[in-house]
Amino acid sequence: MTLKPRKRTDASSITAAALGETSKVAVSDVASEPNRATNALNTARRVNPRLPPAEIEPDDKAVNHNMRVRKSTLRALGKAADAEGMSVKQFIMRAIADKGVFVAAPDLENGKVTPWRDR
């Protein structure tokens, strides 16, 4: 199977087309048929031209953070979290949130509770 080469545009022409700074002739050179993004942008302009452009928030992906603590500290955290009916992660995240640091909602949820002696 052979793939056909496709003409790719640079970001400046796409941005100009999205902002309406190019003529229809220049836009038609970039793409022979209107795409869904252009149609959505044109529809939004017709509905309310005074609305600001939409902002897309980046994904808030989960990442790993390892912290080395003493076994006695982990046992104490496990016991305290167990007494509260939480996982150690949730216990720590709630303590951090109580200090005024922003913690994402999924990090405050109770995950799998592993007894401290099984760690």
Protein Blocks (a to p, Z undefined) as FASTA:
>chain_A
ZZdddddddfklmmmmmnopacfklmmmmpmbdcfklmmmmmmmmmmmmbccdddddddd
dddddddddfklmmmmmmmmmmnopafklmmmmmmmmnopacdfklmpccddddfklZZ
